[in-house]
Amino acid sequence: MEPTPEQSPHHAYPDHWEADVVLRDGGTARIRPITTDDAERLVSFYEQVSDESKYYRFFAPYPRLSDRDVHRFTHHDYVDRVGLAVTIGGEFIGTVRYDRINDQGRPASAPADEAEVAFLVQDAHQGRGVASALLEHIAAVARERGIRRFAAEVLPANNKMIKVFRDGGYTQRRSFEDGSVHLTLDLEPTEKSLAVQRGREQRAEARSVQRLLAPGSVAVIGTGRTPGGVGRTVLRNLLASGYTGRTYAVNRAFDEGLATLDGVPAHRSLGEIDEQVDLAVIAVPAHRVPEAVADCGEHGVQGLVVLSAGYAERGAEGRELQRELVRQARSYGMRIIGPNAFGIINTAESVRLNASLAPESPARGRIGLFTQSGAIGIALLSGLHRRGAGLSSFISAGNRADVSGNDFLQYSFEDPDTDVALLYLESLGNPRKFNRLARRTAAVKPVVVVKGARHSGSTPPGHAVPVSRIPDATVSALMRQAGVIRVDTVTEMVDAGLLLAGQPLPAGPRVAILGNSESLGLLTYDACLAEGLRPRPPIDLTTAASPQDFRDALAEALADGTCDAVIVTAIPWVGENGEAETGDGQVLAAALHKAVAGGSAKPVAVVHVEIGGLAEALAAASSTAAPRPRTVTPAADRTQAATTPSTGPARSTAPATPAAPEAGPAPEAPTTPPVRPGPGSPADPKAGPATEAATGPGRIPAYPAAERAVRALAEAVKYAQWRRQAAVPGKIPEFLDDTIDEPGAAALIEAQLATAPDPRGRPLTHDEARELLGRYGIAVRPTLPAPDPGAAVAAAGRLGYPVALKTTAPHLRHRADLGGVRLDIADEEALRRAYGELTDLLGKPAELLPVVQAMAPRGVDTVVRASIDAAAGAVLSFGLAGAPSELLGDTAHRLVPATDRDAAELIRSIRAAPVLFGWRGSAPVDTAALEELLLRLSRLVDDHPEVVSVALEPVVVAPHGLTVLGASVRLAPPPARSDLGPRRLPNY
């Protein structure tokens, strides 16, 4: 909304205060500044407020607003006097205002830093979290304008308003004066206020998705009059799925006499429907969508699934149409899936919703699936169906203009019917928020992600989101830090999802391998080593092994305390006539299920080659639903098992002394809280019967190749380890506080930015960087310029021999391989000789910019960096110095702020980490000192977002201590932190 001429020209309309928010019940509303154009809206709003609410606001009967009141409440300078309104459909449903006051409570201007605040919410909308959202936003506005405290007078009987202030999480003081409660709130965000804000955000956004997936009624707008077409297809699928709610067909072209279509009521518009419609599926051409959305909004529809195409995927014009679509829907309080969506599915028995173009609803299961691509969604639904997997929910978001993967994570986190969340993403609109939500969700259930468009360097068509500049390898590392299981293909996602949904999490990397094929067992063994697992020698049951032999061997492996998981390999049996018997899959499946029926907490996977019916039988025996306690007799026990005895003993086929990778010891009893055995285990309170298929024993996933099964198991092992570690989070050591001068660093940064001619900031000189880093206990070894041999000798005399002579020209910096560095120079003669060699080889001193530096103790050269990405946030990076590490991309990354555990994992997660720990007989270096350096740098960029990049190179880590030989720092105005502000939906 634009400002009017009556408003002060010195304080322009602050459009950045406008925000769309999700309320407690999942509906949306818009928060914006009040302007002089709002007089009629304000009067209309006030007339709909009850006398009791008016009394609570003004402490006296106040039936109507005077002209003076209306003028006062609609004229603001947006500095000392600010008013915000919450609107739905363009009309006010709540307001808040503050007036800056002095110590005597009188109107004031800056530098006064206190303001009086007052709220009013329409009675029909109380209880929806309107006042809580307004408090967050007016507090952010006040902080921006230099106000640090709010004062409020509340009548003791106004319990709702008192609760809003009390539950906000801000530091507050309360007193009782002159018959009212006097509240003072400190507006500086606290850990508690941020937790409250994010908790409200989670519940509201989860509820908004839940309203879409579990509507009480659905209208398909654009249902064709003849079979075929998108709308008619969705209607047919809704009916075929057995949807439990009411269904309506809507098309303005219907004949007036048409009463039903495919057995459901047919209407020309939503206005003809007498009952509430919760969800509308829009399948009309793009130019007719605004009309349909307006019809939905005016008749109280709660959410939309827009299948129509012709939006951002068509270019700039379509992108603007998409933005207008979102603005229009949100103005009515509705959320959107789409446009260009494939649809949504909810298999819950109480819903049975298939509002999608998928002809068949998937079986009911424990996997939630979100995809940004309709084509990928089709492939995933088909692949899961072929392998007998069930879903709890499915969302194909198309252009993802509103509801996103972040919303799906919010929903999955608390959905009792979902044990595993699978996401195919092509863009991350808010990477900071994604990492935060993924970390929280992964702490209770696995999150598996495939990221498309990894190397294109651009946003996929239709996705109008900010593009992060950080490399894909960094994105992957940050996902791993958050506990996300990131895989490369949708096939790998399905493989991992099946294992995680149906099997317990492994307690460690030790794997038992058994089967009736020596060759397949060895392939599986090799695959385990390649994935960093610790396989035991494979047990060959021989080709004569019967299903009973498989059962016995599996039961023995599950009872063996020296393994954490079991992979069963199987090939077809050879009959007496020499032909392969491929029809015994059901018998083998029954035998394997009997072996696991005793309640083992170890995962089991099957690798099979052309055994007819095995995968189907393993899938049919159960689903990916939560299984009941193992003591219950599984359905597979009712299947007749083979009675053919084994004709050969089991034997090991692996080398006698396998060279397993050093993954660390796997203790019998973990030293950290154990990971829960798996979805639906006896310890899982969410396990509950629903159908026969959904209450059987845990589904045993089957794979057609050893590599696929092992890769899925390896992901489960890494995830389980992350879960165990996440149960005891890391911390930032307190000793850092004693050696850090945060105020001093802030003063330096302010002074240096004040002198920067470029508003984008500037790099610091060597001495400036040394001084700033020194405030955080990071000592950088000094260098002295050497523009000529005499200056070099003088510098060496000041520093003391031995010294290093090196160039600092940008094209030669940190390139010892080009001959720009001379080390261990012991005296003046050697220094002059080295200086001459350097200039003869590489160029004149003015080009080389040589410097002299005292030698550091010998050690391993490393590189430590920190940088801020506007989308992802501050990232801490570590690797070894040198071309090989750079060429191989052997660098590890963690989000800031880093904990002691993050620092320890950072230096151990690069492939070249053994060099730091005594590789090939070398002395181990001081990794404790390196971890401390990482923590100090993390603290610096976290405390001062103006520090947008730091590079410490090289950092020589010796057996005792380390030396930072070079440092570069760049300062710039800090990028906006949307994750720390009040709740708001993104606008792309």
Secondary structure, DSSP 8 states (H G I E B T S, - for coil): ----TTS-TTS---GGG-EEEE-TTS-EEEEEE--GGGHHHHHHHHHTS-HHHHHHHHSS---S--HHHHHHHH---SSSEEEEEEEETTEEEEEEEEEEE-TTS-B--TT--EEEEEEEE-GGGTTSSHHHHHHHHHHHHHHHTT--EEEEEE-TT-HHHHHHHHTT---EEEEEETTEEEEEEE-S--HHHHHHHHHHHHHHHHHHHHHHHS-SEEEEET--SSS-SHHHHHHHHHHHTT-SSEEEEE-TTS-TT--EETTEEEESSGGG--S---EEEE-S-GGGHHHHHHHHHHTT--EEEE----SGGG-HHHHHHHHHHHHHHHHTT-EEE-SS--EEEE--TTT-EEEES-SS---EEEEEEEES-HHHHHHHHHHHHHTT--EEEEEE-TT-SSS-HHHHHHHHHH-TT-SEEEEEES--S-HHHHHHHHHHHHTTS-EEEEE-SSSSSS--TT-------S-HHHHHHHHHHTT-EEESSHHHHHHHHHHHHHS---SSSEEEEEES-HHHHHHHHHHHHHTT-EE---EE--TT--HHHHHHHHHHHHH-TT-SEEEEEE--EE-TTS-EE---HHHHHHHHHHHHTTT--S-EEEEESS-TTHHHHHHHT--SS----TTS--GGGGS--------S--EE-S-SS----------SS-SS------TT-TT-TT----STGGGSS----EESSHHHHHHHHHHHHHHHHHHHHHTS-----THHHHT--HHHHHHHHHHHHHT-SSTT-EE--HHHHHHHHHTTT--B--EEE-SSHHHHHHHHHHH-SSEEEEE--TTTTT-GGGT-EEEEE-SHHHHHHHHHHHHHHH--HHHH-EEEEE-----EEEEEEEEEETTTEEEEEEEESSHHHHHHT-EEEEESS--HHHHHHHHHSSTTGGGGGTGGG-----HHHHHHHHHHHHHHHHH-TTEEEEEEEEEEE-SS-EEE--EEEEE------GGGSS------
